[in-house]
Amino acid sequence: MANKSQKRILIVGAGEAGIMALDEIQHHSELNSEIIGFIDDDPEKLGKYLKNVKVLGNREKLPEIIYENDIHEVLIAMPSAEGGVIRSTINVCQNCKTDFKIVPCLWEIINGNFNINQIRQVNENDLLGRETAEIDKKDIIDIIKGKKVMVTGGGGSIGSELCRQVARNKPESIIIFSRGENSLYNIGVELNHYFPELSIDLVVGNVEDSNKVEHCIRKNKPDIIFHAAAHKHVPFMEKDPDEAIKTNVFGTKNLAESAIKWGVEKFVLISTDKAINPTSVMGASKRIAEMIIQHFSDMQNQTKFMAVRFGNVIGSRGSVVPFFKKQIEYGGPVTVTHPDVLRYFMTIPEAVQLIQQAVTIGNGGEVFVLDMGDPIRIVDLARNLIVLSGFIPEQDIKIIFTGLRPGEKLFEEPLSKREDVSATKKDKIYISNLMKVNDNFTKDLDELQQIIYIDDTDSLIRKLMEIVPTYKPNREAKKINKLWMCFD
């Protein structure tokens, strides 16, 4: 007879990960847990025993099996399953009021020694809604090993992860350029701890300062520059559009000019899907940054310029996920701008791997885009995060709709109607075939630079519309209050 005090566990997924989880739990008697059975959708496995544990049914039978067997916890062991499968399994567990946990993703199992400590609570990355893109890591290592690599905005979420991943690929040195001294210090301490032999130069500076940018590039002679420094918050840049232009446009121009002057081999701009048919100043400024990359690529052949576009990054600082988490910690409400808002999402590691992958296939002038699957409704993400935090949406934590903010769209577009894409040799990575930059582009930039210093927002917006014909401003004024300040 079973020990009633034991935790009764059901494993969803009778593949390699599920069997490894079974072995781990059975080898740890101190957990006082019993594996009751497996769930698997493969009909050939139904009724069979795996290490004396029976496959009881498929996922359609999950609620019935949970109730009949008095299951205390469901262990989701499907590391290669798409997010939709994970979500539907979680929903069943929630409806049955049964606890659930998840095994690591597949690369964690392959690259690490899988153990019981890696079984964890479900997190937001599991709810991405698609498989993460597979990146050719060997190509990345080959192109970064032994190189001097500069990362601007190196203290931010994307920049710091870039530094970590670049460091693993054995560069000669990393130059981290950031205006935030605290974040710069933190990433410096981390890299020095894990990569004590790596040469690291921490530079406090602003990309708007052309003299500081040139001094840094002249001194360090980087082979590759990853340009992640940017203003990215849509509402702030609507309020202070001149700051978006100074950093996102002319900061990029400063770096590009110095990169050419001092012989940088490759330059990668981190861009955004908000640059496509922009309705915000931030999106328009990033589109102009892309145009700068195109322009300098057409001017010369020495430095290979390219840009990488992606959507929202799950877990990045200032993005919607940590903001929702903080609101949930405070007991709610969780604020969502509109019930129909859709966004494309990526994980931080996935975004950073794509950025590096661009270096391996870029020949100059390309804007790379990633197949990010289907967009996710922000309100669904909010509900899922509330549930994953152990609460019931609307009952424990309220969701409030605050209205679209100035510059915001209901949905972002992976491509403009004026663009098409070409496949690359890398799966799920495409090249956006952009329109040629206007012959008057240099003159337009000079005029834009004059406008940002005369405190004339209307003229600034008009000039942005002239430079980026697809920019359709949505600057309806709205009072900023605590409920309205939600990010994406």
C-alpha positions as CSV (number, residue, x, y, z in Angstrom):
1,M,0.0,0.0,0.0
2,A,1.3,3.5,-0.9
3,N,2.5,5.8,1.8
4,K,-0.2,8.4,2.1
5,S,2.3,11.0,3.3
6,Q,4.2,10.8,0.0
7,K,3.9,13.4,-2.6
8,R,2.1,11.8,-5.6
9,I,3.7,13.0,-8.9
10,L,2.5,12.5,-12.4
11,I,5.1,13.1,-15.2
12,V,3.8,14.6,-18.5
13,G,6.2,13.5,-21.2
14,A,7.5,9.9,-21.4
15,G,10.6,10.8,-23.4
16,E,14.2,11.2,-22.4
17,A,13.5,14.2,-20.1
18,G,10.7,12.4,-18.4
19,I,12.8,9.3,-17.7
20,M,15.7,11.4,-16.5
21,A,13.3,13.1,-14.1
22,L,12.0,9.8,-12.9
23,D,15.5,8.5,-12.2
24,E,16.4,11.7,-10.3
25,I,13.3,11.6,-8.1
26,Q,13.6,7.9,-7.4
27,H,17.2,8.3,-6.4
28,H,16.3,11.0,-3.8
29,S,14.3,9.2,-1.1
30,E,14.5,12.3,1.1
31,L,12.0,13.9,-1.3
32,N,9.4,11.4,-0.1
33,S,7.8,11.4,-3.5
34,E,6.2,8.7,-5.6
35,I,5.9,8.7,-9.4
36,I,2.4,7.5,-10.1
37,G,2.6,7.4,-13.9
38,F,3.4,9.1,-17.2
39,I,1.3,11.0,-19.6
40,D,2.3,11.0,-23.3
41,D,0.5,11.7,-26.6
42,D,2.4,8.9,-28.5
43,P,-0.2,6.2,-28.9
44,E,2.6,3.5,-29.1
45,K,3.6,4.3,-25.5
46,L,0.1,4.0,-24.1
47,G,-0.2,1.3,-21.4
48,K,3.6,0.5,-21.6
49,Y,5.8,0.6,-18.5
50,L,9.0,2.7,-18.4
51,K,11.2,1.6,-15.5
52,N,8.2,0.0,-13.9
53,V,6.1,3.2,-14.2
54,K,3.0,3.0,-16.5
55,V,2.0,5.4,-19.3
56,L,-1.5,6.1,-18.1
57,G,-2.9,8.1,-21.0
58,N,-2.5,11.1,-23.2
59,R,-2.9,14.8,-22.4
60,E,-6.7,14.7,-23.1
61,K,-7.0,12.3,-20.2
62,L,-4.9,14.5,-17.9
63,P,-7.8,15.9,-15.7
64,E,-9.3,12.4,-15.3
65,I,-6.0,10.8,-14.4
66,I,-5.2,13.6,-11.9
67,Y,-8.5,13.1,-10.0
68,E,-8.5,9.3,-10.2
69,N,-5.0,9.0,-8.8
70,D,-5.1,11.8,-6.3
71,I,-2.1,13.6,-7.9
72,H,-0.4,16.2,-5.8
73,E,2.0,17.6,-8.4
74,V,2.4,17.4,-12.2
75,L,5.9,17.5,-13.6
76,I,6.0,18.8,-17.1
77,A,8.9,17.1,-18.9
78,M,8.5,18.3,-22.5
79,P,11.6,20.5,-23.0
80,S,11.1,20.7,-26.8
81,A,7.4,21.3,-26.8
82,E,6.0,24.6,-28.0
83,G,4.8,27.2,-25.6
84,G,1.1,26.5,-26.5
85,V,1.4,22.9,-25.4
86,I,3.0,24.0,-22.1
87,R,0.3,26.5,-21.6
88,S,-2.6,24.1,-22.2
89,T,-1.0,21.6,-19.8
90,I,-0.7,24.4,-17.2
91,N,-4.3,25.4,-17.7
92,V,-5.4,21.8,-16.9
93,C,-3.3,21.8,-13.7
94,Q,-4.8,25.1,-12.7
95,N,-8.4,23.9,-13.3
96,C,-7.6,20.8,-11.3
97,K,-6.0,22.9,-8.5
98,T,-2.9,20.8,-8.8
99,D,0.7,22.1,-8.4
100,F,3.0,21.9,-11.4
101,K,6.7,22.2,-12.1
102,I,8.8,21.9,-15.2
103,V,12.1,20.3,-16.3
104,P,14.8,22.5,-18.0
105,C,14.8,23.3,-21.6
106,L,16.6,20.8,-23.9
107,W,20.0,22.6,-24.1
108,E,20.2,22.6,-20.3
109,I,19.8,18.8,-20.2
110,I,22.3,18.3,-23.0
111,N,25.0,20.6,-21.8
112,G,24.6,20.1,-18.0
113,N,24.4,17.2,-15.6
114,F,20.7,17.0,-15.1
115,N,19.7,16.8,-11.5
116,I,16.8,17.3,-9.2
117,N,17.7,20.9,-8.5
118,Q,17.0,21.8,-12.1
119,I,13.4,20.9,-11.8
120,R,11.8,24.3,-11.2
121,Q,8.7,26.4,-11.2
122,V,7.4,27.4,-14.6
123,N,8.6,30.9,-15.6
124,E,7.6,33.3,-18.3
125,N,10.1,32.0,-20.9
126,D,8.1,28.7,-20.9
127,L,5.1,30.7,-22.2
128,L,6.8,32.1,-25.3
129,G,4.3,30.3,-27.5
130,R,6.9,28.8,-29.9
131,E,10.2,26.9,-29.9
132,T,13.2,29.2,-29.5
133,A,15.3,29.6,-32.6
134,E,18.3,27.3,-33.0
135,I,21.5,29.2,-33.4
136,D,24.8,27.9,-34.9
137,K,27.1,28.4,-32.0
138,K,30.2,27.1,-33.8
139,D,30.0,29.9,-36.4
140,I,29.7,32.4,-33.7
141,I,32.7,31.1,-31.8
142,D,34.7,31.0,-35.0
143,I,34.1,34.7,-35.8
144,I,34.5,36.1,-32.3
145,K,37.4,34.0,-31.0
146,G,40.5,36.2,-30.8
147,K,38.7,39.4,-31.7
148,K,38.4,42.7,-29.9
149,V,34.7,43.3,-29.3
150,M,33.1,46.5,-28.2
151,V,29.5,46.6,-26.8
152,T,27.7,49.9,-26.3
153,G,25.0,50.0,-23.7
154,G,26.8,47.1,-22.1
155,G,25.2,47.5,-18.7
156,G,21.6,47.0,-20.0
157,S,19.7,43.8,-20.3
158,I,20.7,43.0,-23.9
159,G,24.1,44.6,-23.6
160,S,25.1,42.7,-20.5
161,E,23.9,39.4,-21.9
162,L,25.9,40.2,-25.1
163,C,29.0,40.6,-22.9
164,R,28.4,37.3,-21.2
165,Q,27.9,35.4,-24.4
166,V,30.8,37.1,-26.2
167,A,33.1,36.3,-23.2
168,R,32.3,32.6,-23.6
169,N,33.5,32.7,-27.2
170,K,37.1,33.6,-26.1
171,P,37.6,37.1,-27.6
172,E,40.9,38.8,-27.2
173,S,39.2,41.6,-25.3
174,I,35.8,43.2,-24.5
175,I,35.3,47.0,-24.4
176,I,32.1,47.8,-22.5
177,F,30.9,51.3,-23.2
178,S,28.0,52.6,-21.1
179,R,26.8,55.8,-19.5
180,G,25.4,54.0,-16.4
181,E,28.3,53.5,-14.1
182,N,26.5,51.2,-11.6
183,S,25.4,48.7,-14.3
184,L,28.8,49.0,-15.9
185,Y,30.5,48.2,-12.6
186,N,28.2,45.2,-12.1
187,I,28.8,43.5,-15.4
188,G,32.5,44.2,-15.0
189,V,32.6,42.5,-11.6
190,E,30.7,39.5,-13.0
191,L,32.9,39.1,-16.1
192,N,36.1,39.4,-14.0
193,H,34.8,36.7,-11.7
194,Y,33.9,34.2,-14.4
195,F,36.5,35.1,-17.0
196,P,39.6,36.2,-15.0
197,E,42.0,35.9,-17.9
198,L,39.9,38.0,-20.3
199,S,41.0,41.6,-21.0
200,I,38.1,43.9,-20.1
201,D,38.0,47.7,-20.6
202,L,35.1,49.4,-18.8
203,V,34.3,52.9,-20.3
204,V,31.9,55.4,-18.9
205,G,30.6,57.4,-21.8
206,N,27.6,58.5,-23.8
207,V,27.3,57.7,-27.5
208,E,26.1,61.3,-28.1
209,D,29.6,62.5,-27.2
210,S,31.4,62.1,-30.6
211,N,34.8,62.9,-29.0
212,K,34.5,60.2,-26.3
213,V,33.3,57.7,-28.9
214,E,36.2,58.3,-31.2
215,H,38.7,58.3,-28.4
216,C,37.4,54.9,-27.2
217,I,37.5,53.3,-30.7
218,R,40.9,54.9,-31.6
219,K,42.4,53.6,-28.3
220,N,40.9,50.0,-28.4
221,K,40.7,49.4,-32.2
222,P,37.8,46.9,-31.9
223,D,37.2,44.4,-34.7
224,I,33.5,44.1,-34.0
225,I,31.0,46.6,-32.5
226,F,27.6,45.6,-31.1
227,H,25.6,48.8,-30.7
228,A,22.9,48.2,-28.0
229,A,22.9,51.7,-26.4
230,A,19.5,53.3,-27.1
231,H,16.5,55.1,-25.6
232,K,13.7,52.5,-26.0
233,H,10.7,53.6,-23.9
234,V,7.9,54.8,-26.2
235,P,6.1,57.1,-23.7
236,F,9.2,58.8,-22.5
237,M,10.4,59.5,-26.0
238,E,7.0,60.9,-27.0
239,K,7.5,63.4,-24.1
240,D,11.1,64.1,-24.9
241,P,11.6,63.4,-28.6
242,D,14.9,65.3,-28.8
243,E,16.5,62.8,-26.5
244,A,15.5,59.9,-28.8
245,I,17.1,61.7,-31.7
246,K,20.3,62.6,-29.9
247,T,20.9,59.0,-28.7
248,N,19.3,56.7,-31.2
249,V,20.1,58.7,-34.4
250,F,23.2,60.8,-33.8
251,G,24.7,58.4,-31.3
252,T,24.6,55.7,-34.0
253,K,26.0,58.2,-36.5
254,N,28.9,59.0,-34.2
255,L,29.8,55.3,-33.8
256,A,29.4,54.5,-37.5
257,E,31.7,57.4,-38.5
258,S,34.4,56.4,-36.0
259,A,34.1,52.7,-36.9
260,I,34.9,53.5,-40.6
261,K,37.7,55.9,-39.6
262,W,39.5,53.4,-37.4
263,G,39.0,50.2,-39.4
264,V,36.3,48.3,-37.5
265,E,35.5,45.1,-39.4
266,K,31.8,44.6,-38.5
267,F,29.2,46.8,-36.9
268,V,25.8,45.5,-35.7
269,L,23.0,47.8,-34.7
270,I,20.4,46.5,-32.3
271,S,17.0,47.6,-33.8
272,T,13.4,46.9,-33.1
273,D,10.1,45.9,-34.9
274,K,8.8,49.3,-33.8
275,A,10.9,50.8,-36.6
276,I,8.4,49.3,-39.1
277,N,5.7,51.7,-40.1
278,P,6.5,53.6,-36.9
279,T,3.8,55.5,-34.9
280,S,6.2,56.6,-32.2
281,V,9.2,58.9,-32.1
282,M,11.2,56.0,-30.7
283,G,10.3,53.8,-33.6
284,A,11.0,56.5,-36.1
285,S,14.4,57.2,-34.5
286,K,15.4,53.5,-34.8
287,R,14.3,53.5,-38.4
288,I,16.6,56.4,-39.1
289,A,19.4,54.5,-37.3
290,E,18.8,51.6,-39.7
291,M,19.0,54.1,-42.6
292,I,22.3,55.4,-41.2
293,I,23.6,51.8,-41.3
294,Q,22.4,51.4,-44.9
295,H,23.9,54.8,-45.9
296,F,27.4,54.1,-44.5
297,S,27.3,50.6,-45.9
298,D,26.7,52.0,-49.4
299,M,29.4,54.6,-49.0
300,Q,32.3,52.2,-48.5
301,N,33.3,48.5,-48.3
302,Q,35.7,48.4,-45.4
303,T,33.3,48.2,-42.5
304,K,30.4,45.7,-42.8
305,F,27.3,47.4,-41.3
306,M,24.2,45.4,-40.4
307,A,21.2,45.7,-38.2
308,V,19.1,43.1,-36.3
309,R,15.4,43.7,-35.6
310,F,13.5,41.8,-33.0
311,G,10.3,42.3,-30.9
312,N,9.9,42.6,-27.2
313,V,12.4,40.8,-25.1
314,I,10.9,38.8,-22.2
315,G,12.6,39.7,-18.9
316,S,14.6,42.7,-20.1
317,R,14.8,45.7,-17.8
318,G,11.8,48.0,-18.4
319,S,9.9,45.5,-20.4
320,V,6.4,44.4,-19.5
321,V,7.2,41.2,-17.7
322,P,9.2,42.5,-14.8
323,F,6.8,45.4,-14.6
324,F,3.9,43.0,-14.2
325,K,5.8,41.0,-11.7
326,K,6.4,44.1,-9.6
327,Q,2.7,45.0,-9.8
328,I,1.8,41.5,-8.7
329,E,4.2,41.7,-5.7
330,Y,2.4,44.9,-4.7
331,G,-0.9,43.0,-4.8
332,G,-2.1,44.6,-8.0
333,P,-3.7,45.9,-10.0
334,V,-1.8,44.8,-13.2
335,T,-2.2,47.5,-15.8
336,V,-2.5,46.6,-19.5
337,T,-3.0,49.4,-22.1
338,H,-5.7,47.6,-24.2
339,P,-7.3,44.1,-24.3
340,D,-6.3,43.6,-27.9
341,V,-2.7,44.6,-27.8
342,L,-0.4,42.0,-29.4
343,R,3.4,41.8,-29.3
344,Y,6.1,39.5,-30.6
345,F,8.4,38.1,-27.9
346,M,11.9,36.7,-27.7
347,T,14.0,35.5,-24.8
348,I,17.1,37.5,-23.8
349,P,19.5,34.6,-24.8
350,E,17.7,34.1,-28.0
351,A,17.9,37.8,-29.0
352,V,21.6,37.9,-28.1
353,Q,22.4,34.8,-30.1
354,L,20.6,36.2,-33.1
355,I,22.6,39.4,-32.8
356,Q,25.9,37.4,-32.8
357,Q,24.6,35.2,-35.6
358,A,24.2,38.3,-37.8
359,V,27.9,38.8,-37.7
360,T,28.5,35.4,-39.2
361,I,26.3,35.9,-42.2
362,G,26.3,39.6,-42.8
363,N,28.0,41.1,-45.8
364,G,27.0,44.7,-45.2
365,G,23.8,46.7,-45.4
366,E,21.4,44.0,-44.2
367,V,18.6,44.3,-41.7
368,F,18.1,40.8,-40.2
369,V,14.7,39.8,-38.9
370,L,13.7,36.6,-36.9
371,D,10.7,34.4,-37.4
372,M,9.2,35.1,-34.0
373,G,6.1,32.9,-34.4
374,D,2.7,34.2,-33.6
375,P,2.3,37.4,-31.5
376,I,1.1,37.0,-27.9
377,R,-1.8,39.1,-26.4
378,I,-0.4,41.2,-23.5
379,V,-3.5,40.6,-21.4
380,D,-3.0,36.8,-21.7
381,L,0.6,37.2,-20.7
382,A,-0.6,39.2,-17.7
383,R,-3.1,36.5,-16.7
384,N,-0.5,33.8,-17.0
385,L,2.0,35.6,-14.9
386,I,-0.6,36.2,-12.2
387,V,-1.3,32.4,-12.2
388,L,2.4,31.5,-12.1
389,S,2.7,33.8,-9.1
390,G,0.1,31.7,-7.3
391,F,-2.9,34.0,-7.6
392,I,-6.2,34.0,-9.4
393,P,-6.7,36.7,-12.1
394,E,-9.5,39.2,-11.3
395,Q,-10.2,37.5,-7.9
396,D,-6.8,37.9,-6.2
397,I,-5.2,40.3,-8.6
398,K,-7.2,42.7,-10.8
399,I,-6.3,43.6,-14.4
400,I,-7.0,47.2,-15.4
401,F,-7.0,48.6,-18.9
402,T,-5.6,52.0,-19.1
403,G,-5.8,52.9,-22.8
404,L,-3.2,53.0,-25.5
405,R,-0.4,55.4,-24.9
406,P,0.9,58.1,-27.3
407,G,3.0,56.5,-30.0
408,E,1.7,53.0,-29.3
409,K,0.1,50.5,-31.7
410,L,-2.3,47.7,-31.1
411,F,0.1,45.4,-32.8
412,E,3.7,45.5,-34.2
413,E,4.5,44.3,-37.7
414,P,7.4,41.9,-38.5
415,L,7.7,43.7,-41.9
416,S,6.6,46.8,-43.6
417,K,4.3,46.5,-46.6
418,R,7.1,48.1,-48.6
419,E,9.5,45.4,-47.6
420,D,10.0,41.7,-48.5
421,V,12.4,39.2,-47.1
422,S,15.0,36.8,-48.3
423,A,16.0,33.6,-46.6
424,T,19.5,33.1,-45.2
425,K,21.4,29.9,-44.7
426,K,20.3,30.0,-41.0
427,D,16.9,28.7,-40.1
428,K,14.3,31.3,-39.0
429,I,16.7,34.2,-39.8
430,Y,15.7,36.4,-42.8
431,I,17.0,39.6,-44.5
432,S,14.5,42.4,-44.9
433,N,15.0,44.0,-48.3
434,L,14.6,47.7,-47.5
435,M,14.1,50.6,-49.8
436,K,17.2,52.6,-50.8
437,V,18.1,55.6,-48.7
438,N,17.1,59.0,-50.2
439,D,20.0,60.9,-51.9
440,N,19.2,63.8,-49.6
441,F,19.8,61.8,-46.5
442,T,22.9,63.5,-45.3
443,K,21.3,66.9,-45.8
444,D,18.2,65.7,-43.9
445,L,20.4,64.6,-41.0
446,D,22.1,68.0,-40.8
447,E,18.7,69.7,-40.7
448,L,17.4,67.3,-38.1
449,Q,20.4,68.0,-35.9
450,Q,19.8,71.7,-36.0
451,I,16.1,71.2,-35.0
452,I,16.7,69.2,-31.9
453,Y,18.5,72.2,-30.3
454,I,15.8,74.9,-30.9
455,D,13.1,73.4,-28.8
456,D,10.5,73.1,-31.6
457,T,8.8,69.7,-31.2
458,D,6.4,70.3,-34.1
459,S,9.2,71.0,-36.5
460,L,11.0,67.9,-35.2
461,I,8.0,65.7,-35.8
462,R,7.6,67.1,-39.3
463,K,11.2,66.4,-40.2
464,L,10.9,62.9,-38.9
465,M,7.9,62.3,-41.2
466,E,9.9,63.7,-44.1
467,I,12.9,61.4,-43.4
468,V,10.8,58.3,-42.6
469,P,7.7,58.5,-45.0
470,T,6.1,55.5,-43.2
471,Y,6.1,57.3,-39.9
472,K,2.5,58.2,-38.9
473,P,2.7,60.0,-35.5
474,N,0.2,59.0,-32.8
475,R,0.9,61.7,-30.3
476,E,-2.4,62.2,-28.7
477,A,-1.8,63.8,-25.3
478,K,-2.6,61.8,-22.2
479,K,-2.0,62.5,-18.6
480,I,0.8,60.4,-17.1
481,N,-0.3,58.7,-13.9
482,K,0.6,55.7,-11.9
483,L,-1.8,53.4,-13.7
484,W,-0.7,54.6,-17.2
485,M,3.0,54.0,-16.6
486,C,3.2,50.4,-18.0
487,F,6.0,49.5,-20.4
488,D,6.5,47.1,-23.3
